[in-house]
Amino acid sequence: MLAASAVDSMLKLKGYVDGSLYSRIEKATTEHIITQDMAKWAHEVRLDANDQRHADQNAGLPTEYDAKRVIDFVSALAEILFVLPNRVQRGLYQS
Protein backbone atom coordinates (compact mmCIF):
# COMPACT_ATOMS: atom_id res chain seq x y z
CA MET A 1 0.00 0.00 0.00
CA LEU A 2 2.85 2.36 0.77
CA ALA A 3 4.37 1.83 -2.67
CA ALA A 4 1.09 2.89 -4.31
CA SER A 5 1.01 5.89 -1.99
CA ALA A 6 4.56 6.77 -3.07
CA VAL A 7 3.53 6.58 -6.76
CA ASP A 8 0.56 8.80 -5.95
CA SER A 9 2.71 11.33 -4.10
CA MET A 10 5.31 11.52 -6.86
CA LEU A 11 2.67 12.13 -9.52
CA LYS A 12 1.10 14.83 -7.36
CA LEU A 13 4.50 16.50 -6.97
CA LYS A 14 4.72 16.53 -10.77
CA GLY A 15 1.37 18.35 -10.93
CA TYR A 16 -0.99 15.41 -11.45
CA VAL A 17 -3.43 16.08 -8.62
CA ASP A 18 -6.89 15.69 -10.13
CA GLY A 19 -8.90 12.48 -10.20
CA SER A 20 -7.99 9.02 -9.07
CA LEU A 21 -4.55 7.44 -9.07
CA TYR A 22 -5.65 5.52 -12.17
CA SER A 23 -6.44 8.74 -14.03
CA ARG A 24 -3.21 10.41 -12.87
CA ILE A 25 -1.16 7.47 -14.16
CA GLU A 26 -3.02 7.62 -17.47
CA LYS A 27 -2.55 11.38 -17.82
CA ALA A 28 1.17 11.13 -17.03
CA THR A 29 1.39 8.49 -19.76
CA THR A 30 -0.45 10.52 -22.40
CA GLU A 31 1.76 13.51 -21.57
CA HIS A 32 4.87 11.30 -21.91
CA ILE A 33 6.01 11.78 -18.33
CA ILE A 34 6.11 7.99 -18.00
CA THR A 35 6.19 5.30 -20.66
CA GLN A 36 3.39 2.84 -21.45
CA ASP A 37 5.36 0.06 -19.74
CA MET A 38 5.91 2.19 -16.65
CA ALA A 39 2.17 2.88 -16.58
CA LYS A 40 1.43 -0.85 -16.73
CA TRP A 41 3.75 -1.44 -13.80
CA ALA A 42 2.28 1.52 -11.88
CA HIS A 43 -1.19 0.07 -12.40
CA GLU A 44 0.01 -3.31 -11.10
CA VAL A 45 1.34 -1.58 -7.97
CA ARG A 46 -1.97 0.29 -7.63
CA LEU A 47 -4.06 -2.87 -8.02
CA ASP A 48 -1.88 -4.87 -5.62
CA ALA A 49 -2.38 -2.13 -3.03
CA ASN A 50 -6.14 -2.18 -3.64
CA ASP A 51 -6.20 -5.91 -2.88
CA GLN A 52 -4.61 -5.27 0.51
CA ARG A 53 -6.39 -2.00 1.27
CA HIS A 54 -9.82 -3.49 0.64
CA ALA A 55 -8.94 -6.81 2.30
CA ASP A 56 -9.89 -8.78 -0.79
CA GLN A 57 -10.31 -12.31 0.53
CA ASN A 58 -9.55 -13.78 -2.90
CA ALA A 59 -6.17 -12.06 -3.09
CA GLY A 60 -3.15 -13.79 -1.64
CA LEU A 61 -0.83 -12.09 0.80
CA PRO A 62 2.11 -10.33 -0.80
CA THR A 63 5.41 -12.19 -0.80
CA GLU A 64 8.93 -10.92 -0.25
CA TYR A 65 9.33 -10.99 -4.03
CA ASP A 66 6.19 -8.84 -4.44
CA ALA A 67 7.56 -6.32 -1.96
CA LYS A 68 10.93 -6.15 -3.73
CA ARG A 69 9.24 -5.70 -7.08
CA VAL A 70 7.12 -2.72 -5.99
CA ILE A 71 10.05 -1.12 -4.18
CA ASP A 72 12.15 -1.52 -7.33
CA PHE A 73 9.44 0.22 -9.33
CA VAL A 74 9.02 3.10 -6.89
CA SER A 75 12.79 3.59 -6.78
CA ALA A 76 13.01 3.59 -10.58
CA LEU A 77 10.10 6.00 -10.86
CA ALA A 78 11.73 8.40 -8.39
CA GLU A 79 14.98 8.16 -10.33
CA ILE A 80 13.25 8.98 -13.62
CA LEU A 81 10.92 11.70 -12.36
CA PHE A 82 13.27 13.52 -9.98
CA VAL A 83 16.87 12.34 -9.78
CA LEU A 84 17.75 12.07 -13.47
CA PRO A 85 16.24 15.45 -14.47
CA ASN A 86 18.15 17.08 -11.61
CA ARG A 87 21.41 15.47 -12.75
CA VAL A 88 20.82 16.67 -16.29
CA GLN A 89 20.16 20.23 -15.10
CA ARG A 90 23.31 20.22 -12.98
CA GLY A 91 25.30 18.85 -15.91
CA LEU A 92 24.03 21.56 -18.21
CA TYR A 93 24.72 24.45 -15.89
CA GLN A 94 28.00 23.43 -14.26
CA SER A 95 31.01 25.21 -15.59
VOGUTOR-115275 format. One record per residue: x, y, z of N, C-alpha, C, O in turn. Coordinates in steps of 0.05 Angstrom, whole numbers, plus 32768, in hexadecimal, padded with zeros to 4 digits. Layout:
# VOGUTOR-115275
XYZXYZXYZXYZ...
***
This chain:
# VOGUTOR-115275
80107FE88000800080008000801180198000800B802D7FF380288018800E8039802F800F804680357FF5804C804C7FEE804C80207FE5805780257FCB804480337FB9804B80467FAA802A802C7FBA8016803A7FAA801380577FB3800F80697FA38015805B7FCD801480767FD8802C80867FCF802A809E7FC98043807A7FCD805B80877FC38058808F7FA5805F80A67F9D804C807D7F95804780847F798034809B7F78803880AE7F69801F809B7F88800B80B07F89801880CB7F90801380DF7F84802980CA7FA5803680E37FAE804980EE7F99804A81067F95805880DD7F8B806A80E67F77805B80F37F60806381087F56804580E77F57803580F37F428029810D7F4A802881207F3A8021810F7F63801681297F6D802C813E7F6D802681557F66804481377F75805A814A7F75806081547F58806A816A7F54805A81437F45805E814B7F298046815A7F1D804681607F058032815F7F2E801B816F7F258003815F7F1E7FEF816B7F16800381457F217FEC81347F1B7FDC81307F357FE1811C7F437FCA81427F3A7FBB81427F547F9E813B7F517F9181337F647F93813E7F397F76813A7F357F70811C7F307F7F810E7F257F5881147F3A7F4E80FA7F347F5A80E47F457F6780EA7F5A7F5680CC7F3C7F6080B47F4B7F7D80AF7F437F8880BB7F307F8A809D7F527FA580957F4B7FA580897F2E7FB8808E7F1F7F91807A7F287F8F806E7F0D7F9080857EF87FA080837EE57F8080997EFB7F7F80AF7EE77F9980BF7EE77FA180C97ED27FA680C27EFE7FC080D07EFF7FD680C17EF07FE680CC7EE27FD680A67EF47FE980957EE57FE480987EC77FF6809B7EB77FCB80977EBF7FC480987EA37FCB80B47E977FD680B57E817FC680C97EA67FCD80E47E9C7FEB80E77E997FF580F37E867FFA80DD7EAD801780DF7EAB802280CF7E93803680D67E88801480BA7E8C801C80AA7E75801680B97E5B802780BA7E497FFE80C47E597FF780D27E40800880EB7E3C800C80F57E26801280F77E528023810E7E51804181077E50805281187E52804680ED7E4D806180E27E4A807480E87E61808C80EA7E5E806880E97E79807880EC7E91808380D07E99809980CD7EA3807280BC7E94807A80A07E98807380907E7F806280997E6F8081807A7E7A807C806A7E63806380587E67805980557E7D805A804C7E51804480397E53804B80227E66803A80197E76806380177E64806B80017E75806C800A7E9280657FFA7EA4807680227E978076802C7EB3805A802F7EBD805480297ED5804780377EAC802B803A7EB48020801E7EBB8011801C7ECF8026800A7EAB801D7FEF7EB180267FE67ECD80177FDB7EDC80407FEB7ED2804B7FE37EEC803E7FF47F0380387FE97F18803A800D7EFE802E801E7F12801180147F18800980147F2F8003800C7F047FE880017F087FE97FE77F187FD87FE27F287FFD7FD67F1380007FBE7F2280057FC47F407FF97FB87F5180167FD87F45801B7FE07F6180017FEB7F6D7FFA7FE47F847FF27FFB7F5E7FD980067F677FC57FF07F6E7FB87FF07F837FC27FDC7F5C7FAF7FC77F607FB77FB47F777FA67FAB7F867FD17FAF7F797FDA7F9F7F907FD47FAC7FAA7FCC7F9F7FBE7FD77FC67FAB7FD07FD57FC37FB27FD47FC97FAA7FD27FE07FA27FD67FB47F857FD47FB77F7D7FBA7FC47F6C7FB97FD57F8A7FA47FBB7F847F8A7FC67F887F8A7FE57F787F7F7FF37F9E7F967FEE7FA47F97800A7F937FAB80197F897FA6802F7F8F7FC2800D7F807FD880197F637FD0801E7F577FD780327F587FC2800B7F3C7FBA800D7F387F9E80187F227F9380187F4E7F9280227F4D7F78802E7F3E7F64801C7F2C7F5680257F467F6380037F3A7F507FF07F417F347FF97F597F2C7FF97F2D7F2580007F327F0A800B7F3C7EF77FF57F477EE27FFC7F387EFD7FDC7F417EEC7FC67F5E7EF27FBF7F6B7EE27FB07F697F087FC97F857F0F7FC27F977F027FD77F927F037FEF7FAD7EF77FCD7FC17EEC7FDF7FD17F027FED7FD17F197FE47FDE7EFB80027FEF7F0E801080087F137FFF80127F017FF280127F2C7FFF802A7F317FF080427F227FFB80447F1C801380547F1B7FE9806C7F0C7FF080847F207FF280817F377FEC809A7F157FFB80B37F267FFB80BA7F2F7FDF80C37F457FDB80B67F1D7FCB80BB7F247FAF80A87F3B7FA780B17F4E7F99808F7F3A7FAE807C7F4F7FA780857F6A7FB380847F7E7FA5808E7F697FCC80977F827FD980B07F8D7FCA80B17FA57FC680C37F7C7FC480DB7F857FB580D37F917F9A80DE7FA67F9280C17F857F8D80B97F8E7F7280AC7FAA7F7480B37FBB7F63809B7FAF7F87808E7FCA7F8880A27FDF7F9280A17FF67F8980B47FD77FA480C97FEA7FAC80DC7FF07F9580E480077F9280E27FDC7F8580F37FE27F6D80E57FF57F5B80F280077F5080CB7FF27F5780BD80047F4580BC80217F5180C280347F4280B680237F6A80B4803E7F7680D0804C7F7580D180647F7080E5803D7F7A810080487F78810680517F5C811180677F5880FF80417F48810480487F2C80F480607F2580FE80727F1780DB80617F2D80CA80787F2780D580927F3380D680A67F2580DF80907F4C80EB80A87F58810480B17F49810880C97F458113809D7F41812C80A37F31812480B27F17813180C67F10811180A87F0A810980B47EF080FB80CF7EF2810180E17EE380EA80D17F0680DA80EA7F0980EA81017F1680E681187F1080FC80FA7F288109810E7F388128810F7F37813481247F33813480F87F3A815180F77F3C815F80FC7F218170810E7F1F815780EE7F0D816380F17EF3815F810E7EE8817381197EDE814781197EE8814581357EDF815781497EEE8161815B7EE2815A81447F08816B81567F18818881527F0F819781667F0D8191813A7F0A81AC81357F0181B181437EE681C6814E7EE2819E81417ED581A0814D7EBA81A3816C7EBD81B481787EB1819281787ECE819381957ED281AE819D7EDE81BA81B17ED581B8818E7EF181D281947EFC81E881927EE781FA81A27EE681E6817D7ED781FA81797EC281FA818F7EAD820F81977EA381E2819A7EA781E181AF7E9481EB81CA7E9E81F681D97E8F81E881CF7EB881EE81E97EC2820781EA7ED3820E81FF7EDF821681D47ED5823081D57EE3824581DF7ECF824581D87EB8825781EF7EDA826C81F87EC8828781EF7ED2829B81F67EC5
***
